[in-house]
Every structure is written in structure tokens, then in C-alpha cells.
Amino acid sequence: MRYLQSGVTIRDVAREAGVSVSTVSRVLNDKDDVAPETAQSVRRVIEELGYASSMAARSLRSRTTNVVGLIVPDLWHPFTSLVIKGISQEVAAQRYDLLAYASAGRNVNALASWEQQLVARLNGSVTDGIIVVTPNAAQYRTAFPLVAVDPHQANTDFPAIISTNYQGVNEAMSYLVALGHRRIGFITGRPALQSSSRRLEGYINGLAQAGIPVDPDLISTGDYARARAIECARCLLSLADPPTAIMAASDETAFGVYAVAAERHLRIPEDLSVVGFDNIVESAFTDPPLTTVDQSIEKMGVLAAEIVLKLIQGQPWESRLNKVPTRLVIRQSCRPIVPVN
């Protein structure tokens, strides 16, 4: 391992490369007014000396850091991963850097406070603006741009991006009803989340539109995760009159239903129809491929980055709530009810 020199300054780089400090600065900022040969020489010296431009120092000089902060609950969840993919693409396209922080299993009750402290510490010093994915807090003390993806609360004091959760589930319910299903189970998301409540509304109103009364026994409270979904699916499928179809509030929840169907030797879709929500990559490769509601997760990330970058650059963005439309993706996990003679 080659250890880099500590305390190397921009002046050291300029002296070693035989150029001015301003030339080194232009190379660091990818300006196109430096001769290619000179830029290559400067970059070689930067690598040899191990120089790293300080974001804090850059902020003091120019009042900007060209860095967008990202606060996420985790880095592994499929939803988060797709949001990050969309954000990073747009941030990189506009030649900004991305700095991500994950809550890393912090106590749920302390998450809102942790987010608020982190925003206050980063915004305007280390970052020019911040994107928070599924934020727990409804307010943040910052004079710098902040945008949220899928916030917990319906009303926020910052721009937010959500999918059309209600419409997505409502469309899926219409599809199941059209297939002849009347006993349709529903596994919810985490109750505290705005997205979860809107998906539950889509389920209930989908039943009402078909003239089907709500059966509380067919609604099981999940949390968007597979482990809890397994418990919920076991309860639903243990009913004396079990559902012929289950609407899951997320694809991870649907995968939990698949697991329980397998342990009970139920075939999907012959014995049980299943619909998910998210359209993460794995949904197309399950056996059978999962019918699901696509909420364009990556596009949500792209839009969040577009908004925060416009705000950073002083451009207006009037809309407080920005909705990304959903669409039903029909695959092979559902089938029509076969009448019993």
C-alpha cells in the first residue's frame, strides 16, 4: 500500500507542476481553458502528491462546494438503491459530487432528530443542498435547498416527490376484480408512512367501486419488509375462508407471500394470485414473474436531483408536491377465478 503525503496544499501542486495556483484550480474544477498537456501534467502531480481539495475550503472560497448531500435510511434496500441510482445519474450529469449518509440502524424514535442535526451540520458548509429519502422529520432548519423523496408526512415545508400511491393500488384492484376475485387480501406498508395510508385507501376504495364490502380479517398490517410479510401472509392464508388473491403494498412484501405459498404448497397463480408494488428489478425474475405496480423509483430520484440542483443554482421551483405516475405491469402471477361447479 502506498501512503499519501499529508498536508499537501494547492501551492505544493502548482510548484511541482511548474504552473500557477489558478491553473491548478482550473484543472481541479474541470475548466476547458487549460491546455490538455498542462492539465495532464497537473493531474499527474496531484496523484503523485496525493492532494485532495478540501470541500470546506472550497466552500469558504466560492460559497459553494458542488456537492449534493443524500440522507437515506439504508443503502441496501431495493427502493433506496433505485432512488440513489436516479439521483447519482442526474448529479453526475451536472458535474456535482454526491455525499451519502445512512441512518445505519439508529433508533426509529431518534431518526427525525438525527436527520435535522445532519442537515444543519452539512447544508451550506459541506453540501450546497440535500436530498432526504423517506424523511422522518417534517421540518428542517436550513436556508439551503432541501428536497424529500417519499416523505412520511403528507404536509412538508420543502419540495417532495411521491408516486401516485392511491391510483396505483386502485388500478391493481380493478385488475383483480376484473379477473373475478372477490376475496382479496391486503398486506399494508408501515402504518406511519404517507405512502402506506394512500395504498390502503386505494385498496378500500377499489373494493367499494366493485361493490365488495371491506372484511377487516383480509387486511394485515405489514411494514414493507419480507420478514413481516411472511407473518401477515400466514395469517391471511390460515383463515377459514382464505383470499384468492393478495395485494401486497411492496414487492418485498409480495416476495414474503411467495415464500408462504411455497411452504403451504400453493401454486401461484393457479391457487393464489399476487400483486406487488414498486417494480424493483427482482420482480421480473421471480417464479412466476410478479405482476406489480411500477412507481418509477429511479425517475423519482432523477426528479429529486433535478429539483435540488435547480434550487442550488437559484432557479425557481414552485411545486411543493411533485407526483410521479404509477402504472400496472402485468406479468404471470395472477389468473382469473375458475368457477366452482
C-alpha positions as CSV (number, residue, x, y, z in Angstrom):
1,M,0.0,0.0,0.0
2,R,1.4,3.4,-0.9
3,Y,0.7,6.0,1.8
4,L,-0.1,9.5,0.5
5,Q,1.6,12.6,1.8
6,S,-0.4,14.6,4.4
7,G,-0.7,18.4,4.5
8,V,-0.2,18.8,0.7
9,T,-1.5,22.2,-0.5
10,I,-2.6,23.5,-3.8
11,R,0.6,25.6,-3.8
12,D,2.7,22.5,-3.5
13,V,1.0,21.1,-6.6
14,A,1.5,24.3,-8.5
15,R,5.2,24.5,-7.6
16,E,5.8,20.8,-8.5
17,A,3.9,21.1,-11.8
18,G,5.5,24.5,-12.7
19,V,2.2,26.3,-13.1
20,S,0.3,28.9,-11.3
21,V,-2.2,28.2,-8.4
22,S,-5.0,29.4,-10.6
23,T,-4.1,26.9,-13.3
24,V,-4.3,24.1,-10.7
25,S,-7.6,25.4,-9.5
26,R,-9.0,25.4,-13.1
27,V,-7.8,21.8,-13.6
28,L,-9.5,20.8,-10.3
29,N,-12.7,22.4,-11.5
30,D,-12.6,20.8,-14.9
31,K,-12.3,24.1,-16.8
32,D,-11.7,23.7,-20.5
33,D,-9.4,26.7,-20.8
34,V,-6.2,24.8,-19.8
35,A,-4.1,23.1,-22.5
36,P,-4.6,19.3,-22.5
37,E,-0.8,18.7,-22.0
38,T,-0.7,21.1,-19.0
39,A,-3.9,19.6,-17.5
40,Q,-2.5,16.1,-17.8
41,S,0.8,17.2,-16.1
42,V,-1.1,18.8,-13.2
43,R,-3.3,15.7,-12.7
44,R,-0.2,13.5,-12.6
45,V,1.3,15.7,-9.9
46,I,-2.0,15.7,-8.0
47,E,-2.0,11.9,-8.0
48,E,1.7,11.7,-7.1
49,L,1.4,14.1,-4.1
50,G,-2.0,12.8,-3.0
51,Y,-3.5,16.2,-3.0
52,A,-7.3,16.4,-2.2
53,S,-9.1,19.6,-2.4
54,S,-10.9,20.4,0.8
55,M,-14.7,20.8,0.4
56,A,-14.8,23.1,3.4
57,A,-12.0,25.3,2.0
58,R,-13.7,25.3,-1.4
59,S,-16.9,26.5,0.3
60,L,-15.1,29.4,2.0
61,R,-13.6,30.5,-1.3
62,S,-16.5,30.2,-3.6
63,R,-19.5,29.9,-1.2
64,T,-20.3,26.6,-3.0
65,T,-19.0,23.1,-2.7
66,N,-20.5,21.5,-5.8
67,V,-21.6,18.6,-3.5
68,V,-25.2,17.3,-3.0
69,G,-25.9,15.6,0.3
70,L,-28.0,12.5,0.4
71,I,-29.6,11.1,3.6
72,V,-31.1,7.6,3.3
73,P,-32.4,5.0,5.8
74,D,-30.1,2.4,4.3
75,L,-28.0,1.6,1.3
76,W,-29.2,-2.0,0.6
77,H,-33.0,-1.8,0.3
78,P,-34.1,-2.1,-3.4
79,F,-36.2,1.0,-3.2
80,T,-33.3,3.1,-1.8
81,S,-30.9,1.6,-4.3
82,L,-33.0,2.6,-7.2
83,V,-33.6,6.1,-5.8
84,I,-29.9,6.5,-5.4
85,K,-29.2,5.3,-8.9
86,G,-31.5,8.0,-10.3
87,I,-30.1,10.7,-8.1
88,S,-26.4,9.9,-8.9
89,Q,-27.1,9.8,-12.6
90,E,-28.5,13.4,-12.6
91,V,-26.0,14.7,-10.1
92,A,-23.1,13.4,-12.2
93,A,-24.6,14.7,-15.4
94,Q,-24.5,18.2,-13.9
95,R,-20.9,17.6,-12.7
96,Y,-21.7,17.7,-9.0
97,D,-20.5,15.2,-6.4
98,L,-22.7,13.1,-4.2
99,L,-22.1,12.5,-0.4
100,A,-24.4,9.9,1.1
101,Y,-25.3,9.2,4.8
102,A,-27.3,6.3,6.0
103,S,-29.1,6.1,9.3
104,A,-27.4,2.7,9.9
105,G,-30.0,1.1,12.2
106,R,-30.5,4.1,14.5
107,N,-33.4,4.0,16.9
108,V,-36.6,4.9,15.0
109,N,-37.6,7.4,17.6
110,A,-34.4,9.3,17.2
111,L,-34.3,9.4,13.4
112,A,-36.1,12.7,12.9
113,S,-33.7,14.4,15.3
114,W,-30.6,12.8,13.7
115,E,-31.8,14.0,10.2
116,Q,-32.3,17.5,11.5
117,Q,-28.9,17.7,13.1
118,L,-27.2,16.3,10.0
119,V,-28.9,18.7,7.7
120,A,-27.9,21.6,9.9
121,R,-24.3,20.4,10.0
122,L,-23.9,19.8,6.3
123,N,-26.1,22.2,4.4
124,G,-24.1,25.3,3.3
125,S,-20.8,24.1,4.6
126,V,-20.1,20.6,3.2
127,T,-23.0,20.5,0.8
128,D,-24.9,23.0,-1.4
129,G,-28.2,21.2,-0.9
130,I,-29.6,17.9,0.4
131,I,-32.0,15.2,-0.6
132,V,-33.6,13.1,2.1
133,V,-35.2,9.8,1.2
134,T,-38.2,8.8,3.3
135,P,-37.6,11.6,5.8
136,N,-38.9,11.2,9.4
137,A,-38.9,14.9,10.1
138,A,-41.4,17.3,8.7
139,Q,-39.3,20.4,9.2
140,Y,-35.6,21.2,8.9
141,R,-33.7,24.4,9.9
142,T,-31.8,25.3,6.8
143,A,-31.5,28.3,4.5
144,F,-30.2,26.0,1.7
145,P,-32.2,23.8,-0.7
146,L,-33.7,20.5,0.6
147,V,-35.8,18.0,-1.3
148,A,-37.5,14.9,0.0
149,V,-38.4,11.6,-1.7
150,D,-41.4,9.7,-0.3
151,P,-41.8,11.7,3.0
152,H,-43.6,10.2,5.9
153,Q,-45.9,13.2,6.3
154,A,-48.4,14.5,3.8
155,N,-47.6,18.1,4.5
156,T,-44.0,19.3,4.4
157,D,-42.3,22.7,4.2
158,F,-39.9,21.6,1.5
159,P,-40.4,20.1,-2.1
160,A,-41.3,16.4,-2.0
161,I,-41.6,13.7,-4.6
162,I,-44.1,10.9,-4.3
163,S,-45.7,8.4,-6.6
164,T,-49.5,8.2,-7.2
165,N,-49.8,5.5,-4.5
166,Y,-53.6,5.6,-4.3
167,Q,-54.1,5.3,-8.1
168,G,-51.5,2.5,-8.3
169,V,-53.3,0.2,-5.9
170,N,-56.7,1.2,-7.2
171,E,-55.7,0.2,-10.7
172,A,-54.4,-3.1,-9.4
173,M,-57.6,-3.8,-7.5
174,S,-59.7,-3.1,-10.7
175,Y,-57.5,-5.7,-12.5
176,L,-58.0,-8.3,-9.8
177,V,-61.8,-7.7,-9.7
178,A,-61.9,-8.0,-13.4
179,L,-60.3,-11.4,-13.1
180,G,-63.2,-12.4,-10.8
181,H,-61.6,-12.1,-7.4
182,R,-63.8,-11.1,-4.5
183,R,-61.7,-12.4,-1.6
184,I,-58.7,-10.1,-1.9
185,G,-56.3,-9.8,0.9
186,F,-54.1,-6.7,1.5
187,I,-50.8,-6.5,3.4
188,T,-50.1,-2.9,4.2
189,G,-46.9,-1.0,4.5
190,R,-45.7,0.7,7.7
191,P,-48.8,2.5,9.1
192,A,-46.9,5.7,9.9
193,L,-45.9,6.3,6.3
194,Q,-48.0,8.5,3.9
195,S,-47.4,6.0,1.1
196,S,-48.8,3.2,3.2
197,S,-52.0,5.1,4.1
198,R,-52.6,6.1,0.5
199,R,-52.2,2.5,-0.7
200,L,-54.6,1.3,1.9
201,E,-57.1,3.9,0.7
202,G,-56.6,2.6,-2.9
203,Y,-57.4,-0.9,-1.7
204,I,-60.5,0.1,0.3
205,N,-61.9,2.2,-2.5
206,G,-61.1,-0.4,-5.1
207,L,-63.4,-2.8,-3.1
208,A,-66.1,-0.1,-2.8
209,Q,-66.1,0.6,-6.5
210,A,-66.7,-3.1,-7.1
211,G,-69.5,-3.3,-4.5
212,I,-67.4,-5.6,-2.3
213,P,-67.7,-4.9,1.5
214,V,-64.5,-4.5,3.4
215,D,-63.5,-7.5,5.5
216,P,-61.1,-6.4,8.3
217,D,-59.8,-10.0,8.5
218,L,-58.4,-9.6,5.0
219,I,-56.3,-6.6,5.9
220,S,-53.0,-7.4,7.6
221,T,-50.5,-4.8,8.9
222,G,-47.1,-5.1,7.3
223,D,-44.0,-2.8,7.2
224,Y,-42.9,-3.2,3.6
225,A,-40.3,-5.8,4.6
226,R,-40.3,-9.5,3.7
227,A,-40.0,-10.9,7.2
228,R,-43.1,-9.2,8.5
229,A,-44.9,-10.1,5.2
230,I,-44.4,-13.7,5.9
231,E,-46.2,-13.4,9.2
232,C,-49.0,-11.5,7.6
233,A,-49.4,-14.0,4.7
234,R,-49.5,-16.9,7.2
235,C,-52.4,-15.2,9.0
236,L,-54.3,-14.5,5.8
237,L,-53.9,-17.9,4.3
238,S,-54.9,-19.6,7.6
239,L,-58.4,-18.0,7.5
240,A,-61.3,-20.4,7.3
241,D,-62.2,-18.6,4.0
242,P,-58.7,-17.5,2.7
243,P,-58.2,-14.9,0.0
244,T,-57.9,-16.0,-3.6
245,A,-55.7,-13.0,-4.3
246,I,-53.3,-10.9,-2.2
247,M,-52.5,-7.3,-2.9
248,A,-49.1,-6.5,-1.4
249,A,-48.0,-3.0,-0.5
250,S,-44.5,-3.6,-1.9
251,D,-42.6,-6.1,-4.0
252,E,-40.6,-7.2,-0.9
253,T,-44.0,-7.9,0.8
254,A,-45.1,-9.9,-2.3
255,F,-41.9,-12.0,-2.1
256,G,-43.0,-12.8,1.5
257,V,-46.3,-14.0,0.2
258,Y,-44.5,-16.2,-2.4
259,A,-42.5,-17.8,0.4
260,V,-45.6,-18.7,2.4
261,A,-47.4,-20.0,-0.7
262,A,-44.4,-22.3,-1.3
263,E,-44.4,-23.6,2.3
264,R,-48.1,-24.4,2.0
265,H,-47.7,-26.0,-1.4
266,L,-49.9,-23.3,-3.0
267,R,-49.2,-22.6,-6.7
268,I,-49.0,-19.0,-8.0
269,P,-51.2,-18.1,-9.8
270,E,-53.2,-21.4,-10.0
271,D,-54.1,-21.4,-6.3
272,L,-53.3,-17.8,-5.4
273,S,-52.9,-14.6,-7.3
274,V,-50.4,-12.0,-6.1
275,V,-49.8,-8.3,-7.0
276,G,-46.9,-6.2,-5.7
277,F,-46.0,-2.6,-5.7
278,D,-42.6,-1.0,-6.7
279,N,-41.5,-3.0,-9.8
280,I,-38.0,-3.5,-8.4
281,V,-35.6,-5.5,-10.7
282,E,-36.2,-8.8,-8.9
283,S,-40.0,-8.7,-9.6
284,A,-39.4,-9.6,-13.2
285,F,-37.3,-12.6,-12.3
286,T,-39.4,-14.4,-9.6
287,D,-41.1,-17.6,-10.5
288,P,-43.6,-16.8,-11.7
289,P,-42.7,-13.2,-12.7
290,L,-44.6,-10.8,-10.4
291,T,-47.5,-8.6,-11.6
292,T,-46.8,-5.2,-9.9
293,V,-47.4,-1.5,-9.8
294,D,-44.4,0.4,-11.3
295,Q,-43.8,3.6,-9.3
296,S,-40.8,4.7,-11.4
297,I,-38.5,4.7,-8.4
298,E,-35.4,5.7,-10.4
299,K,-37.3,8.5,-12.0
300,M,-38.3,9.8,-8.5
301,G,-34.5,10.0,-7.8
302,V,-33.8,11.8,-11.0
303,L,-36.6,14.3,-10.3
304,A,-35.4,14.9,-6.8
305,A,-31.9,15.7,-8.1
306,E,-33.3,18.0,-10.8
307,I,-35.2,20.0,-8.3
308,V,-32.4,20.4,-5.7
309,L,-29.9,21.3,-8.4
310,K,-32.2,24.0,-9.9
311,L,-32.7,25.4,-6.4
312,I,-29.0,25.4,-5.7
313,Q,-28.4,27.3,-9.0
314,G,-31.0,29.9,-8.0
315,Q,-33.8,28.7,-10.3
316,P,-37.3,28.7,-9.1
317,W,-39.4,25.6,-8.4
318,E,-42.9,26.4,-7.5
319,S,-44.5,23.0,-6.9
320,R,-44.3,21.7,-3.3
321,L,-45.7,18.3,-4.0
322,N,-44.5,16.5,-7.2
323,K,-46.2,13.3,-8.2
324,V,-44.6,10.6,-10.4
325,P,-47.4,8.5,-12.1
326,T,-47.7,4.8,-11.5
327,R,-48.6,2.0,-14.0
328,L,-49.7,-1.6,-13.7
329,V,-47.2,-4.1,-15.1
330,I,-49.0,-7.3,-15.8
331,R,-46.9,-10.5,-15.7
332,Q,-47.7,-14.1,-14.7
333,S,-48.6,-14.0,-11.0
334,C,-52.4,-13.6,-11.5
335,R,-55.1,-15.6,-13.2
336,P,-58.9,-15.5,-13.5
337,I,-61.0,-17.2,-10.9
338,V,-62.3,-20.6,-12.1
339,P,-65.9,-21.0,-11.2
340,V,-66.6,-24.0,-8.9
341,N,-69.4,-26.2,-10.3
